[in-house]
């Protein structure tokens, strides 16, 4: 589930996601020259322990670019959302899953590139700079959609968190979705496009900065219990602010949020949970499965994969101990295998970060990354105890959160006649994006999976899926 951890250090990994200031084990440099902050791209779990995400809009973004951020309704009624990206760049998204990066050229014109590639996509985009900003998208003119917006502060465990309620205009009752973040350090208030895409479809959205990030106080943590309580506090704040307009309320959580949102739902009643590219296995198991998948796709045989997992297990033990134990075992397996030709292919979510460093270096650097990560948290008891309808949306080609075992476990809950629905998207990776593969094996994302946004919208509205959604394979909740 950690974006840079796949064995292809791809443009998808290096440029698709957020700007990163890599700390600790890496030289402090901005690692991501073409970022794209996005709630769908909450790709990493523990990799943030080694790379602090820095959302560039908190720095020196040009006001001219931010002026254009918003959701626009085109003449045919369809929507285009325009969100911040890196520097002065923007990113447009449509509900059908198409997307492109907008960059100004030397003459002040906007150029759109296909997905997260560098190829022009032929989309013509410009903005009218009058009193009311308009979007010119190909041959259509879009008007910015107005929302009822309330910025707020609320408390959780004595920490003040910053949030925002975004509702469609009007007085009618609407469902409200609370957006639960992943492991990122960036500001959800600044970067989450779903805070507009949902309201543009008649759904309220509550977005908030995770503790220790953006405008929220406190210290960054990966303690799922604390984060679940924060999500409950956010839900209650959203319900209070929306008042009589709330028809139903629930959570949408991506990546690490897939562990947090179900916990929160069990602590205070809600109407639904949507988990996107999440996991129903432990953090340790996730790293093991990613190492095995990556090694297998590299063409290594089972006996080599078993050795790679031996190395990964030793690294995982050091990390899970808080950098206090397991160093002798890690040194032993490194000495045993480091001259093997496959050794360089070991990655996983975080295992490969440890391999170049001595015990002294690991102890020194690791002290900054004790964030309460529950490495052995088992989510299945939480899921079995749930009485809240849940939709799990997974990508079959997800390296960061390998979906095979999680999919099997969700299907087992469905077989037990529990209120779960599983949607599996072939050809989709972490963040629910499709991709193309370069000759060197590099993945570059091109678009979101068709039907992904509509699927979430429908489930938020009434807890049901009404038709087919792109190429997804759906295992529904059993009929009563």
N, C-alpha and C positions, 0 to 999 in steps of 0.2 A: 504494500500500500504506500510505499515510499517512492516518490516520483523519480528520483535519480537512481534508484537502486537496480533497475533492470540492467542486464548485461550489455545491451546496446546502450551506450551513453549517447542517446539519440537526440536529434533536434527536438523531438517530442519531449524529451526529458529536460534538455538544456534550455530550450527557448519557449516551450509552450506555456509553462506555468509561471509562477510568480518570480519576481526579482528576488534573488537570494544573496544575502551577505553571509558567506560561509565562514563559520567560526570554529574554534576549538581545534579540530584535527586538520583543518585546511587553512591556507593563507587567507586572510581577510580580503576578499575581492568580490565584486559583483559577478556572480556566476551566470546570470541569465540575461543575455542582451536583448531578448525580444519577448518579454513576459506578457502574460495575459491573465490577470486575476479573475477568478470566476468561482462561484459557489459550486458549480459542477466539478471544478478541478480542485477538489480537496484531496490530493492524491496521496499524501504521505502520512504515516502514523508517527513513527519514531525517528524518521530521518530528520525531522525538525530539531531533534536533539543535537544535531550536528550542523544544522544550517538554519540560521534565523532568517525567516522570510521578511523582507523589507518591501512594503508596498509603496511604490514610487509616488503615488499621489499625495502621500504625507510629506513629501519633499517638495521639489521645485517643479511641479507640473504647471504648464502654462494655463492661465485662466481662459485663454481662447479655446483650448481643447475641452476643458471642463464645462464650458458654456453649452456644449453640444450634447452632453450626457443626458440620456432620457430614453423613453420609449415613444415611438412615433407610429401613428395610425395612417396607413397609406390610403389612397383613394378607393382601392378595392376592399378595404376593411381589414387587410392583413397588417401585421405588426412587424416593426424592426426596432430592436433595442440597440442603443449605442452606449457603450461602457468605456471607462478608462482602460488604457493598457500602459505599456512602459513609456517613459518620457512624455512626449506630446502625442503619442499614438493613441488610437481608439480601436475598439473592436465592435463590429456589428454582429448581431445574432437574429435569426428568425425562428419562429416556432417549429418550422419544418426541419430544423437542425443545421441549416446552412449558416456559415459564418465566415468572416474575413477580417483581416487587420487593416486598419486605415492609417496611412502615413502621409503627411504633407510632403509634397515635392518642393523644389526650390522656388517655384512660382506660386506657392500657396494653394495648389490644387491637391485634392485627396486622391490617393491611389489605394485600391483595394487588392489584397493578395489572398489567395485561396487557402482557407483554413489557417493552419500554422506554417504553411510553406512560404517560400519567398516568391512564388509565381503570381503574376497579375492574373486576376480572375475575370476581368472584363466588366465587373460591376462598376457602374458610374455613380459616384456619391459626391454630393456637395451640400452645403448648408447656406440658407439665407440668413444674413446677419442683421435683419431688421429688428424692430421692437420685439417681435415674436419669432423665435428661431424655427425655421422649417427645414425638413430633410428632403433633399432631392435624391431619390433612389431609383436609378435607371430612368424610366420614363414616368415615374409617379412622384407626386409631392406628398410628403407626410407631415401631419400636424402633431406636435408633442402632446401626449396624453397627460391630462392633469389628474393629480391624486390628492386625497386628503392625507397630509403627512404630519405626524407628531413625533418630535424628538423627545426622549425621556431619559431619566436616570432611575435605576432601581437597585435594591440591595439584595445580596446573597452572601451568607456567611460573613456579614460585616464588611463586605467589599462592594463598592459602588460600580455598577456596570452601566454602560451607555447603550441605549437601544433606540429603535425607530419603528413606529407603526405606520404602514402605508396601506391605505384603504382606497378602493374605487370611490369616485365621487358619488354623492347621493346619500340617501338615508336608509336604503334597503339592507336587509340582513344578508350577510355574506360569510362563507367559510374563511377561516384565518389559519395560516400555516406559519409556525415558528421555525425559522431557519437555524439549525444546529450546525455549528462549524466543525471542521476537521481539526487537524493538528497544527494548522498554519499559525503563523505569528502576525499575519497582516490584518488590516482592519476590514471586517465584514461590512461595516457601514459604508466604507469607501468602495468596496470592490464587488459586492454580491449583486449580480444582475437580476436574480430571481426576485429581489425586493421590488422590481418594476414589472417583470414579466408576468408574475402571478396577478398583481392588481390590474394589469391591462386586460386580463381575462376574467375579471369579476371576482377575484380572490384576494383577501387581505393578506399581508405579509408582515411579520415582525422579525426584524434583523437586529442583532446585537453583537458588539465586540466582545470576544472571549476575554476573560480576566487576564490582565497583563498584556493586552494588545490594544492598539488603536486608542480610543478615548476611555476605555475601561481601566479602573484601578486594579490593584492587587498584583500578584505574581503569576506568571505563566505556569500552568500545570497541565499534566496529562492524567491526573487522578480522575478516573471515570466517575467515582462517587461525587466528588465536588462538582464536576462538570454537569452531571445529571441534576444536581440540586440547582445549579445556575440555570439550566434549561427550564426547570419547573418554575423558578422565579420569573424567567422571561415569559413563559406561558401565562402566568398569573397577571403580569403587567400588561401583556397584550389583551387579555380578557377584560381587565379593568378599563383600559383606555378605549377599547372598541365598544364596550358596554352592550347595549341592546342590539347592536348591529351583528354580533357574533351568532351565527347559526350553528357552527361546529368549529372545533379547533383541534389542532394536532401538530405533529413535528415532521419536518423533512431534514434528514441528516445524511451527509455524504462522508465516505471514508471513515475516519475515526468516529465521526458522528453516528455511524452505524452501531457502535457499542453504547454510545451515550443516550441516544434518543429512546431506545427500548427501556433502559433503566429509568429514565425520567417518566415515561408513560406508566410504569408500574407504581410510581410514587404519588401521582396525582392524576385523577381521571382525565383522559382526552379521548377524542373520537377516532383518531387515526395516527399511524406512524408510517412514514415512507423512508426506507433505507436505500441509498444509492451507492453502489460499489463499496459496500461494507463487508464485514466478516462475522461469521458465527463460530470462529475458532479463536484460540488464544494468540497473543502477540508473538510468543515464541513459535507456535505452530505456523503462524503466517510467514515468519522468516524462513523456517524450514521448508515450507511448501514452495516459496518463491525460489530458494536456492535450487531445489530439485527440478522445478519447472524450467528454470533458466539453463541449467546444465543439460537437461534432456533436449531442449531445443537447440543447444549448441552441438548436439550429436554425440554426447558422452554416454557410454554404456552404464547399466545399473551398478556395476562394481565401482566405477569412478564416482558416480553420484553418491554412493554410500560413503565414500571417503570425503567428498566435499561436505556432506552433511555432518560428518565427524568434526571437521574444522569449524563449520558454522555453529555447531552445538557448543563448542568450547568458547567461541566468541560471544555467543548469546548468554552463557553463564556469567562471563565477566560483566557484561552490560547489566544483566538482571540483578547482580549482586551489588550494584552501585559502585562498581570498580574497586571492590574490596576482596574478591575471591576469584579463584579459577585461573590465575595467571600461569601457574606451573603447567596445568593441562593445556592451556592455549599455546605456551611456548613449545610444549612437546609435540603437538600436532603440526605446528608450523614447521618445526625442524624436520618432522617426519615427511612432510609432503611439499615443502616449498620449492623443491627442484623439479617437481612433476609438471609436465607441460599443461595440464588442466588447471593447475592451481590459480593461474591468473584469471580464470573464468568465474571464480567464486564471487558472487555479489550478494544477493538477497537484499532485504530492506536495509540492513545496517551491518551485517556481519563483516563485509569486506572493508569497512572503515577501520576496523581494528588491526587488520593483518599487518600493515607496515610498521606498527608502533611497539615500542618496548613497554615493559610493565611500568617503568617510571613515567614514561610519557602518558600512558593511559591513565594512571592514577592522577597525574597532574591535570590533564585536560578534562578527564571525566568528572572532576569535582563540580564543574559548572553545569552539568546536565542531569542532576538528580531531581527529576520533576514528578516523582510519584507515579511513574508509569506502572500499571498493574500487569506485569508481563504474563502472569498465569491466570488472569481473569477468564473464567468460563462463562460464556454468555448463554448457553443452552438452558440452564435453570431459569434465568431471567425470561427467556423467550417462552419456555413452557408455562411459566406463571402468568403470562400476559393474557388479558382478556380484550385487548385493544386490536382492532383490525390492522394488519400490517401488510404493506406492499414492499417487497424486496426486488430491486432492479439491479441486475449484475451483468457484467460484460464477460463473454466467454474467453476473450483474449487478454484478460487483465493480468499483468505481471505483478503489480504492486499489491493487489489483493486477489490472489488466485482464487477463482470462484468455484472450482469443481466441488470441493468438500463442503463449502458453505451452501452451495446449491443443493447438495445431497441432504444436508441437515434441514434446510428449510422445507424440502419436499417431505422429509420424515414428519415434520410438524403438520404439514398439510394432510398426510396420510393418517395422522392421529385426529383429524377433523378439527384442527385448531384454525383460528381465523387468520391465516396467512395466504398471501398470493405471491407467486414467484414469476418474475419476467427475466428471461435470459436472452441477451442480445448477441448473436454471432457476429464476429468481426469487430466487436467493441472492446476497448481497453479501459483503463482507469479514467474516470471522468466521463464515461459513456461516449467517447469519441471513436469514430472510425479513423482509419489511417492508411497510408501507403508505405511500402517498404522499399528503401533504396537498395542498390546493389551491395552495399556493405552491411546490410541487415538493419540499418537505422530506420526506426519508425518515425513518421511525421504525421501528426493528426490533420485531418482534412475537414471534418464536420462532426456534429453530434449525431448520434444514432437517430434515424427517422422514427418519429412517434414517441420519442423519449419525453419531451416536454408535455405533449398532449396526454400521455399516460399519467403523469403526475397530476396534471390539472384535473382530469376526470376523477381520480381517486380522492383528491382533496374535496371535490365537490360533493360526492355522495358515497365514497368508499367502494365504488365498483368500477370495473373496466367494461366498456361497452362494445368494443369491436377489436379488430386487429390493430396493432401498433407497429408499423414498419415490419422488420424481419424478426421481431421478438417471438420467442416461444413462451407461452404463458401456462403455468400450472395454477389453476384457480382454487380459491377457497371452496371446500366441499359444500354442496347444497345441503340445507337443513334436512 
